[in-house]
Amino acid sequence: MHVKKGDNIIVLAGKDKGRTGKILKAFPRENLVLVEGVNIKKVHERAKKSGAKGVIIEKNFPIHVSNVKKQ
């Protein structure tokens, strides 16, 4: 893998094309990287107790390493 944790990168493809960010975590076996502020999705979380309400959380998801390059 050509990038590692802590590298500043530019996204080359996908909905976040052109954005820059820092790699938070790398998954070498899957060829994925988790980039700060990139590929954020809303995840619905179920209520834990019967009286509580569920919440919507914005969460980072990994992107393929071929879609990034070092800055």
Number of C-alpha atoms within 10 A of each C-alpha: 12 8 16 17 14 13 14 18 21 18 22 16 14 10 10 14 13 12 14 20 19 20 20 17 15 20 16 12 7 9 13 19 25 21 27 18 16 21 16 15 12 11 12 11 11 11 11 9 8 6 7 9 10 12 11 11 12 11 12 17 15 19 20 13 20 14 15 24 15 14 11
